[in-house]
Amino acid sequence: MSNVAKLSNRAEPVPEIKRPAHSVPADDLVGAGKRLRDTVSRSSQGAWKRTKNRPDPLEILRASDAGRIPELIPIRYGRMLQSPFAFYRGSASVMAADLAVTPTTNIRVQACGDCHLMNFGGFATPERNIVFDINDFDETLPAPWEWDVKRLVASFVLAARSNGLSDAAGRDAAVACARSYRERLREVAAMSPLEAWYARIGAEDVIGLIDDSDLKKNVRRRIDKAQQERASDVDYPKLAEMVGGQVQIKDQPPLIFHLDLQREEGFRAAVDRMLAQYQETLPDDRRALFDRYRLVDVAIKVVGIGSVGRYCAIGLFMSSSNQPLFLQFKQAVGSVLEPYAGKSLYGHSGQRVVMGQRLMQTSSDIFLGWLTGLEGRQIYVRQLRDAKIKPLVETFNRGMLEIYAGLCGWTLARAHGRASHPWLLSGYLGTSATFDEAMGKFAVAYADQAELDYAALKAAVSAGKIEVQMEGDR
């Protein structure tokens, strides 16, 4: 039976473990995990070979264009065309199809689904502390844990190549990421469920990984600045302007613009109904807070790479004393993992994203919620950003890339372990470097595949089969 055929929407009991995992002693779970090596060896996880019947990656990408705003699709491909690493970031659906035929233990976790190194970063918790965590959950779904790890490690090889570093540097970063994941998962397994749930990676934890004193100072400076800022206060002068005595979002086409239908009769009433839906998904205390703001404007905002073309709007809200709040309203569709891991238990894709984020993140956005928008679009809502610290990966040398890889592996282990039973997985991974080395091998091999797929995209663009719009083109 194929790996794909064995997958179901709920984790099947691991052989010899027929009871609920929470009622099984940790030693038994570790033993069961070790025995899984007989079925799926740790070294076999490093294999990647293109199958003869592998789907055309460009056909997968074109199929995912369905439902996107047509005039924005060329921007999506323009962004993917910038480099193999940019292509990789925008092609989660391609890798999902590939991961589905790789070896898996069928141990399931709440997976990120698009776990590359740019989907991690720092942000402020509701208590105004800076934490490091995963920050993109558009594709989250219960799925095999290997899929997140493999997507993450391969991204380090592509990032290394993009920075002009050697494959040895990229491979070492991938190995460091896998090693950190394995070791930190064992730490999470040793915690009580409550300790694991509350475990977080704070600013001092990040700084403690850095040996270079100057780099430490720079990182601390960025963290201090982010902690003092309020996101909407930073965004407001960049995104808003006064027009005829009314504050509104600035048009900055083709990346920020108002829709013509906003002038139509009934539009505002429809928006108010959608906001009422959204409020119903908030806890009562957050609903009371949201009630203190009023919507003054909404506009389309193009974000990311893989998300380009999906409906994404920003709403500008103001308090009674004219203090701004920006919320992002982003379309959610089925996870790219669903064809291979099964449908989400949630019928609303926005709810799928929100629930997955709450499971995986240490501390989620207080305004996280969902609604059904115009034309039946399923939408999730969050703040536009909240003291977000973006990693400057393009500046990383070999040493910093390896440090960051360890940090991402630690973060993923915490996310996978906080709402699952990590002893089983920890037993499989063990204490040797076997799995780490396998991930280094996989990362290089799959990075090669991503570059071949990127070359196919370039050829299709050159042949006029795919239209692109580069940033700045009009």
N, C-alpha and C positions, 0 to 999 in steps of 0.2 A: 504493500500500500504506500502511496506517495506521501511525502510530508504534508502536502496541501490537503490531501484527503483525510489525514488523521486529525486535522484541526477542527475544532468546534467552538461555538461561542462561549462555552464554559469549559474551564480546565478539567480534563479527565483525571481521575485518580491515578497517581503514579503507581506502577506495579508494586505490590506488596503493601501499599498504603490505601486501605479501603475506608478508613474512618476519616472524618473531617480533620484537616491538618492541625487545628488548634487543640485537638484532644490527643495528639500523638507526641510522645516525649521527643525532645530535641535530638537525642542520640539516635533514635529510630529514623528521624527525618534525614539526618546526616548520612546514615548508612544507606538509606534509599537513594539519596543523591549520588553517593559513590557508585552504587550499582548501575545507575544510569550510564556510567562511562562504558559499560559493556555493550550497550545499545548504540550510543552516540559518543565515540571517543572524543576527548578534548582536542586532540590534534586534528581530527577530521573537521573541526569547526573552521580551520584555516583555509579550506578548499574553496576556490572559486574557478569555475570553468563554464564558459558560455555554452548553453545547451543548443542542440541542433534546431529545436523548435522554439527558440527564444522569441517572444513577441518583438516586433519592430518598435524600438523605443520612441521613434517619432510618431508612430500611430498611437501609442499610449498617450503621448503629450497632446496630440491633436484631439483625441477623444475627450481629454480633460478640458478642452476649450469650450465644450458645450455649456451653455448657461452663463458664460462670462459676458461682460459688456464688450461688444465686438470691436469698438474703436480703441479699446485698451489692450487687446491681445497682441498687437505688434510691439507694444512697450514691454510686455512680458518676455517675448522672444529676444528683444533688443537687450534686455538685462541679462538673459541667460547666455547671450552670445559674447559677453565681456570676457569670459575665461572659463576653463573647464570647472573651476571651483564654483563660479556663479551658476553654470549649468547644473552642477550637482545639487546646489541649494534649491533650484527650481524644479527638480525632477524626482521628487519623493515617490511619485507614482511608478516611475520606471524601476527604482530600486525595490519598491514593495513587491513587484512582480518577480524580481530576481531573488529576493530574500525568501520568498515562499517555496523555492526549490532547494534551499540550502539545508544542511543538517540542523535539526532542532530537538531538544529534550522534551518539548511540549510542556515545559514549566511556564505557566502564564503569569504575567504581571500586568499592571496598568501601564501600558507602553506610551511613550511620547508620540511615536509614529513618524516624526521628522527630526530625529535626534542628531543633528549636525552641530558642530562647535559654535556656530554663530547664533544658535538658539539658546544660549546660556548668557547670563549676565547678572549685574547687580541691580537691585531695586529696593525701594523703601517699603517696609512693612507698615501696617496701620499704626504701630507704636513708634514709627519714624526711625527704626533701626535699619541699617543697610545689610541685606543678606544676598548671598550668591545662590542662584537657582536656575532651573529651566524656565524659559519665558515664552514658549510658543507651544500651543496644544491643539492646533487646528486638526491634527490627524490622530489625536489620542484615542486609544481603544485597548481593551484587554487583548494581549497577543504574546507570543513567545518573547522572552527577555532578550534572546540573542539578537533579534532584529534591531533593537535600539543600540546595542553595543556595537554591532557591525556597521551600522550607518555612522555612528560617532567616530569609530577608529579610522574608517576610510576618509572621513573629512579632514583628518589631520595630515594625511599624506598629500591630499590635493591642496591644502592650505600651505604646506611646506613647499610644494612645487610652485605655487603662485607667488611665494615670497623669494623664490630663487634658491631655496635650500635643497639639499640632496635628498634622494629617496631614503638614504640611511637615516637622515634626521627625521623624516616623516615617519619611517618605520619605528624608530625609537620612541617618538611621541605616541604612536599607536599602542606600542607595548606598555608604555608608562600609563596610558589611559586604562588599558585592560587590567594591569596590575593593581592600580588604585581601586578600580571597581571591585576586583576580587577581594582585596584586603579590607576595604571599607565595608563591603557587604558582610563580611565576617564580624566586624565590629557592631554593625546594626543588628545582626542576628543575636549577639550576646546581650543586647539591651532588652528591657521589658517593652511590651507593645507601646506603653505610654511614653517611655523614653525615646523610642524610635519615632513616634509620631511627632514629638516636640523637637527632635534634633534638628539643628539648623547650622548652616555654614555662614558665619558672620564675617564682618570686615577684618577683625583681628586674625581669624583663621586663614583668610586669604593672604594677608600681609605676612603671616608667619611662614608661608611657603617660599617666600622670596629672600634670597641671601644678599643680593646686591643692595647696598644702602641707598644709593641714588634712586634706584627703581622703587624701593620701598617708599621713599619720600613722595615720589610722583604718584604712586597708587594711593597713598594716604591722602594726598591733596585732592585727587579726584573724588575720593569717597567723602571727604569732609565737605566739598563743594556740593555734591549731590544731596547730602544729608540736610544741608541748609536750604536747599531750593524746594519750592513747591512747583510741581510740573506745570500746572495751568498758568502760574505766574510767569514761567519761562516761555511757554508756548504763546501766551496771549499776544504780546507785541509782534511776534513773528506771523501769527495766523489771522489776526483780527484787525479791522480798521473801522473808522467812523464814516458812514455814508449818509448824508442828509440828516444828520443828528441821530442816526441809528447805528449801533454796533453790529457788524456782520463779519463773517469769515472772508478773508481775501481770496479772490480768484487768482490762481497761479497755474493756468493751463499748461500742459495737459494733466498735471499731477493733482491739482486742487481746483474744483469747479462746481458751480451750482447747476442743477438739472432744470431743464425747461419746465417740467411738470410741477416744479415748486410754485409756479405762478398760477397754476390751475385752481379753480374753485374746489374746495373740499380737501386740498392737500393737507392743510394744517390740522383739520379735524381728524384725518386718517393718522397723522403723526401722533396726535394726542391719544388716540385709541391704542396705538402701538406702545406708547410710553406707559399707559395704564397696565397693559399686559406685562411689560418689563417689571413694573413695580411689584406685581404679584409674585415674581420670582425672587424678590429680595426679602431677607428677614425683616421683621417689624422695625427694629432699630435703624437699619439702613434705609428703610422706606421713609422713616421720619426725617432722616438726614436729607435724602433726595428731595423731599417735599419743600425744602428750603431754597431750591433752585428753580428757575424757570427757563425754558428753552427760548433762545432768541434767534438761532440760525443753525442751519445744517448744510453740509456740502460734501461732495464726493472727495475722497483722498486716496490716491494710489499708494499702496504700501508693499514692501517686500519684493520677492521675485516670484515664487510659486503662487502667491495670492493675487498677483496683478490680473485684473479683469473681473475678479469676484467683487460683488457689491461691497464697498467699504465706505462708510460715511463718518464724518466727525460732527458732533453736535456741540454747539457752544451754549452753555447754560450760565446764567448770572444769578447771584444772590440778591436779596433786597438792598444790600449795600454795595452792589455792583462789583462783586468779587467773582472771577471766572472759574468755571469748571468745564473741561473738555472731556467728553465721552466718545469712545469709538464704537461704531455699530458695524460689525463685520459679518459677512455672510459665512455660514457654515454649511458644508455639504457632507456627504458620506466620507468617512476616513478612507485614505488610499489603502489602508490595510483590510478593509471590509471584504473585498473579493476573496481574500485568502485566509482571514481569521474569523469571518462570520459577521453578521450584522450587529450593530450596537443594540444593547438592551433598551436604549432610549430612542423613541420614535422621532424626537426633535434633535437635529444635529447640533443646534446651539446648546441644548441641555447636555448633550454628550461632551462637548468641549468644556463646559463649566464644571461638570461633575468630575471629569478626568483631571482638570487642573486642580480642583480642590483636593483630590486624592494625592496628587504627586507633589504639589508645592507645599513648602513649609508654611507660608502665609500668603493667601491669595488676596487679590484686589477687593476692596470692600464694596465696589459697585458691580461686581461680576454677576451677570444675569443673562436672560435670553428673552426673545420675542419672535413673533412671526410678522414679517414686513410686507411691503407691497409685492404683489404678484406671488404671494405665498413663500417668499424667501425666508429661510430660517436663519436667524441672526443671533449672535451673542454680543454682549455689551461689557465693556471694561473702560477704565480710564485710558486716555490716549497714551500717557506714560506717567510714571510716578517715580521720579528720581532715578530713572533708568541709567545704568552705567554700561555702555556698550564696550565689549573688549576690542582693543585696537589690534586685531589679529594681523593686519597687514604690516605692522611694525615689529612683529615678534621675530627674534633670532632663534637659533636652535634651542638654547637653554630655556628661554621664556616659553617657547611652544611646548616644551616638555613639561614645564611647571603647570601650564594651563591645561595640558592634557590630563595630568593627575587630578587637577581640581574638577574638571568635567567628569572624570570617572568617579570621583568621590560623590559628586552631586547626583549622578545617575544611580549609584548604589543606594544612596539615602532615599531617593524617590521611589525606586523599585521595592526597597525593603520596608518602607513605613506602613504600607497597607497590604503586605503579603506575608508569607511565612518563609523568611530568607534562609532558614537552616537547610532546607532541601536543596536550594540552589548553591549555598555555600558548600554543602557536602560534595556536590558535583564538581565545583571549581577547585576545591582542595587548597593546599598550601604551596604547591610547586608552581613553576613558571610555565607549565605546559600550555595552559589556555592563553596566557599573555603572548607567548611566542606565536601561537596559532593566529591570534588577532593581528599581529604585525604582518604575518604572511598574507592574510586575507585583505588587509588594508591596502597593501601595495597592488595586489592583483585586481582588486575592485576599482582602485583609482585608475588603473590602466583601462579598464572597461569603460569607466566614465569618460575618459579622454577620447576613446573611440566613438562613443555616443555623441560627444560634443562635436567631433569632426563630422559626423553625419549631419548634425544640425547645420554646421557651417556650409556643408555642401548643398543642403536643401535650400538654404538662404541664397547662395550663389546661383543656384539653378532657377531661382524665382518661385520655388514651391512654397516658401514660407515668407510672409511679409514681416519685416522688422522695423521698429522705430527706435533709434538710439536717442539717449537723453540729449535734449537740445535741438533735435530735428523737428521741423515743423512742416 
